[in-house]
Amino acid sequence: MKRFKVNFFSCLVAAVLIPLLLTTAVAQAQAAPWTVVKSPNPLAGGNQLNGVASVSANDVWAVGVALTLHWNGKKWSVVKSPNTGPANQLYAVAAVSTNDVWAVGFFQTVSGTRQTLTLHWNGHKWSIVASPNPGSADNFFLAVAAVSTNDVWAVGEFSTVSSPFVFQTLIEHWDGTSWSVVASPNTGSAGNFLNGVTAVSTSDIWAVGSFIPNASSAAQTLTLHWNGTSWSVVPSPGTSDDILQAAAAVSTNDVWAVGSLIEHWNGTSWSVVSSPGAGGLKGVAIVSANDIWAVGDSNTSPFQTLIEQWNGTTWSVVASPNVGSGDNFLNAAAADPSSAQAWAVGDFANSSQQLQTLTEFNP
């Protein structure tokens, strides 16, 4: 089943690796191949990775369904993390430093409603940090971005049981002491969803997702901007049923958003940038302005991993492994600019159709 990180759920390799020759105005070396790195699976099934963040080449975190994994430069290992409620899901992770990491998602209460979940890593252990829930029904975090120890943003959506039943954008801010809700606009009368967030500076933050104008309309792209004082809607292009799943920033005038299409912010406006991949992109990571990765999966079943690279001029599909005999999903990406290393994480269905963690690496 195709998965998207919208409407409060994360969108969701024995293949021959074919390095792709990148051609630009300036000659470049062949792109190094992506390879699968063994990752643990605590359960027989239901092992799913939704988010990844890189502190350094030897310090990477991946999070998922009641699961936190750490890469120490040699191997992935499970790190114990707290759970609250009968069901816990982490959708994103962001790092300030090796001793300051945030993971966000939601947990399900006994009554069945979902509440925001924020975990913090202090260098020794993960702990739950209280976060508000403005919705009387469901509250979700799907993305997180960190500017500094005292400046962290988490985004998602919430709903109430009042009529009409409509999801609203949810944005919360960590000021070093507590999480608080920050007012955010809602343009759709039938639904508003935030799936990704990226930070340039304390006064330059982008959140992306989709909105549904009315009950008879399809989804449209949604981009919100924080200028240090308030959040506002910035128009973004897209055709009917287009959504944005993730965002990453090079600078104030160089921001990327990916989903059912790829968009670029040049400091003045958003525009669609042509890309060759047939599928949905759910993660984007930046090595440099001329070296950007977008990851996701195909639109055909069984779903296959999809990785695209920006070389400063064009996007091109790069070969990526598929280890599962069934579906293979890449849900998030992270990069370490100092080493130029990149990670993509997700999950695949084994021969028993049980979900297993999937981590792929580009050196």
Secondary structure, 3 states (H helix, E strand, C coil): CCCCCECCECCCCCCCCCCCCCCCCCCCCCCCCCEEECCCCCCCCCCCEEEEEEEECCEEEEEECCEEEEECCCCEEECCCCCCCCEEEEEEEEEEECCEEEEEEEEECCCCCEEEEEEEECCCCEEEECCCCCCCCCEEEEEEEEEECCEEEEEEEECCCCCCCCCEEEEEEECCCCEEECCCCCCCCCEEEEEEEEEEECCEEEEEEEEECCCCCCCEEEEEEECCCCEEECCCCCCCCCCEEEEEEEECCEEEEEECCEEEECCCCEEECCCCCCEEEEEEEEEECCEEEEEEEECCCCCCEEEEEECCCCEEEECCCCCCCCCEEEEEEEEECCCCEEEEEEEEECCCCCEEEEEEEEC
